Structures are given as structure tokens and as C-alpha cells.
Amino acid sequence: MKKSGFDNSPWRAAGLVGAVGIDIVVCMLLGYFAGSWMSGYMGGNKLWIAGGLLAGLFIGILNVIFLIKFFLEETNE
């Protein structure tokens, strides 16, 4: 029999998906702005922006891994 309650809530799953999307977008935006700042500071090379975006994506993926790990550990209790 399926256990009903907080663990099986579709709203909780929707919240997790929303948090994953927002996390990646925010990290990439911060990476873009950091890369844009470095581009202006270092002479206008656009590779800084690409590097900032990639760094933001990498950090966002790491944050999502930790978020999902936390989510799964919380539902196992």
C-alpha cells in the first residue's frame, strides 16, 4: 500500500524541480556577471564571459547534486 502524506506530495516534487531550475539559472547569471566584470577589468576579452557562464553552470550542477541528495535523505527517514 502506498504511504500517503508529505513524502508523496506532487507539490513537493514540483518545488524540487523549481528549486533546481532557479538554482542553475541564478548560478549562471552570477557567473555571467562575474565574467562580464572580469572582461571589462582585463581588457574586453569575451572568453571571460564564457568562462564565467561555464563556472556558473558547474557550480549550479554541484548545488543541484547536493540539493537532490538532501531531498532523498530527508524522504528516507
ChimeraX commands (.cxc) that place a marker at each C-alpha (Angstrom):
marker #1 position 0.00,0.00,0.00 radius 0.5
marker #1 position 1.24,3.44,-0.83 radius 0.5
marker #1 position 2.18,5.68,2.03 radius 0.5
marker #1 position 0.31,8.95,1.79 radius 0.5
marker #1 position 1.47,12.15,3.32 radius 0.5
marker #1 position 4.19,14.71,2.91 radius 0.5
marker #1 position 6.69,12.41,1.17 radius 0.5
marker #1 position 4.47,11.61,-1.81 radius 0.5
marker #1 position 3.22,15.12,-2.39 radius 0.5
marker #1 position 3.27,16.31,-6.01 radius 0.5
marker #1 position 3.75,19.84,-4.68 radius 0.5
marker #1 position 6.98,18.78,-3.02 radius 0.5
marker #1 position 8.21,17.32,-6.32 radius 0.5
marker #1 position 7.19,20.49,-8.16 radius 0.5
marker #1 position 9.04,22.55,-5.57 radius 0.5
marker #1 position 12.17,20.46,-6.06 radius 0.5
marker #1 position 12.02,20.89,-9.84 radius 0.5
marker #1 position 11.52,24.64,-9.43 radius 0.5
marker #1 position 14.41,24.88,-6.98 radius 0.5
marker #1 position 16.68,23.01,-9.38 radius 0.5
marker #1 position 15.83,25.37,-12.24 radius 0.5
marker #1 position 16.18,28.51,-10.18 radius 0.5
marker #1 position 19.47,27.30,-8.69 radius 0.5
marker #1 position 21.07,26.71,-12.09 radius 0.5
marker #1 position 19.77,30.00,-13.53 radius 0.5
marker #1 position 20.97,32.07,-10.56 radius 0.5
marker #1 position 24.42,30.45,-10.60 radius 0.5
marker #1 position 24.76,31.01,-14.35 radius 0.5
marker #1 position 23.66,34.64,-14.03 radius 0.5
marker #1 position 26.20,35.21,-11.28 radius 0.5
marker #1 position 28.84,33.56,-13.48 radius 0.5
marker #1 position 27.85,35.78,-16.40 radius 0.5
marker #1 position 28.11,38.95,-14.33 radius 0.5
marker #1 position 31.43,37.85,-12.82 radius 0.5
marker #1 position 32.75,37.04,-16.31 radius 0.5
marker #1 position 31.46,40.34,-17.65 radius 0.5
marker #1 position 33.18,42.21,-14.84 radius 0.5
marker #1 position 36.43,40.32,-15.45 radius 0.5
marker #1 position 36.13,41.01,-19.17 radius 0.5
marker #1 position 35.92,44.74,-18.50 radius 0.5
marker #1 position 38.71,44.60,-15.94 radius 0.5
marker #1 position 41.08,42.54,-18.10 radius 0.5
marker #1 position 40.67,44.36,-21.39 radius 0.5
marker #1 position 37.46,43.21,-23.04 radius 0.5
marker #1 position 38.16,39.56,-23.88 radius 0.5
marker #1 position 34.83,37.73,-24.28 radius 0.5
marker #1 position 36.35,34.44,-23.10 radius 0.5
marker #1 position 35.90,35.67,-19.54 radius 0.5
marker #1 position 32.13,35.74,-20.07 radius 0.5
marker #1 position 32.13,32.20,-21.48 radius 0.5
marker #1 position 34.32,31.05,-18.61 radius 0.5
marker #1 position 32.01,32.71,-16.10 radius 0.5
marker #1 position 28.99,31.02,-17.63 radius 0.5
marker #1 position 30.69,27.62,-17.57 radius 0.5
marker #1 position 31.84,28.13,-13.98 radius 0.5
marker #1 position 28.29,29.15,-13.02 radius 0.5
marker #1 position 26.89,26.07,-14.73 radius 0.5
marker #1 position 29.38,23.82,-12.94 radius 0.5
marker #1 position 28.63,25.37,-9.55 radius 0.5
marker #1 position 24.89,25.18,-10.26 radius 0.5
marker #1 position 25.15,21.47,-11.08 radius 0.5
marker #1 position 27.09,20.84,-7.87 radius 0.5
marker #1 position 24.43,22.70,-5.89 radius 0.5
marker #1 position 21.70,20.64,-7.56 radius 0.5
marker #1 position 23.52,17.41,-6.67 radius 0.5
marker #1 position 23.67,18.46,-3.02 radius 0.5
marker #1 position 20.03,19.60,-3.10 radius 0.5
marker #1 position 18.79,16.29,-4.53 radius 0.5
marker #1 position 20.99,14.34,-2.10 radius 0.5
marker #1 position 19.46,16.29,0.79 radius 0.5
marker #1 position 15.96,15.75,-0.62 radius 0.5
marker #1 position 16.45,11.99,-0.95 radius 0.5
marker #1 position 17.96,11.63,2.52 radius 0.5
marker #1 position 15.05,13.54,4.01 radius 0.5
marker #1 position 12.46,11.27,2.36 radius 0.5
marker #1 position 14.21,8.08,3.56 radius 0.5
marker #1 position 13.75,8.95,7.22 radius 0.5
marker link #1:1,2 radius 0.2
marker link #1:2,3 radius 0.2
marker link #1:3,4 radius 0.2
marker link #1:4,5 radius 0.2
marker link #1:5,6 radius 0.2
marker link #1:6,7 radius 0.2
marker link #1:7,8 radius 0.2
marker link #1:8,9 radius 0.2
marker link #1:9,10 radius 0.2
marker link #1:10,11 radius 0.2
marker link #1:11,12 radius 0.2
marker link #1:12,13 radius 0.2
marker link #1:13,14 radius 0.2
marker link #1:14,15 radius 0.2
marker link #1:15,16 radius 0.2
marker link #1:16,17 radius 0.2
marker link #1:17,18 radius 0.2
marker link #1:18,19 radius 0.2
marker link #1:19,20 radius 0.2
marker link #1:20,21 radius 0.2
marker link #1:21,22 radius 0.2
marker link #1:22,23 radius 0.2
marker link #1:23,24 radius 0.2
marker link #1:24,25 radius 0.2
marker link #1:25,26 radius 0.2
marker link #1:26,27 radius 0.2
marker link #1:27,28 radius 0.2
marker link #1:28,29 radius 0.2
marker link #1:29,30 radius 0.2
marker link #1:30,31 radius 0.2
marker link #1:31,32 radius 0.2
marker link #1:32,33 radius 0.2
marker link #1:33,34 radius 0.2
marker link #1:34,35 radius 0.2
marker link #1:35,36 radius 0.2
marker link #1:36,37 radius 0.2
marker link #1:37,38 radius 0.2
marker link #1:38,39 radius 0.2
marker link #1:39,40 radius 0.2
marker link #1:40,41 radius 0.2
marker link #1:41,42 radius 0.2
marker link #1:42,43 radius 0.2
marker link #1:43,44 radius 0.2
marker link #1:44,45 radius 0.2
marker link #1:45,46 radius 0.2
marker link #1:46,47 radius 0.2
marker link #1:47,48 radius 0.2
marker link #1:48,49 radius 0.2
marker link #1:49,50 radius 0.2
marker link #1:50,51 radius 0.2
marker link #1:51,52 radius 0.2
marker link #1:52,53 radius 0.2
marker link #1:53,54 radius 0.2
marker link #1:54,55 radius 0.2
marker link #1:55,56 radius 0.2
marker link #1:56,57 radius 0.2
marker link #1:57,58 radius 0.2
marker link #1:58,59 radius 0.2
marker link #1:59,60 radius 0.2
marker link #1:60,61 radius 0.2
marker link #1:61,62 radius 0.2
marker link #1:62,63 radius 0.2
marker link #1:63,64 radius 0.2
marker link #1:64,65 radius 0.2
marker link #1:65,66 radius 0.2
marker link #1:66,67 radius 0.2
marker link #1:67,68 radius 0.2
marker link #1:68,69 radius 0.2
marker link #1:69,70 radius 0.2
marker link #1:70,71 radius 0.2
marker link #1:71,72 radius 0.2
marker link #1:72,73 radius 0.2
marker link #1:73,74 radius 0.2
marker link #1:74,75 radius 0.2
marker link #1:75,76 radius 0.2
marker link #1:76,77 radius 0.2
view
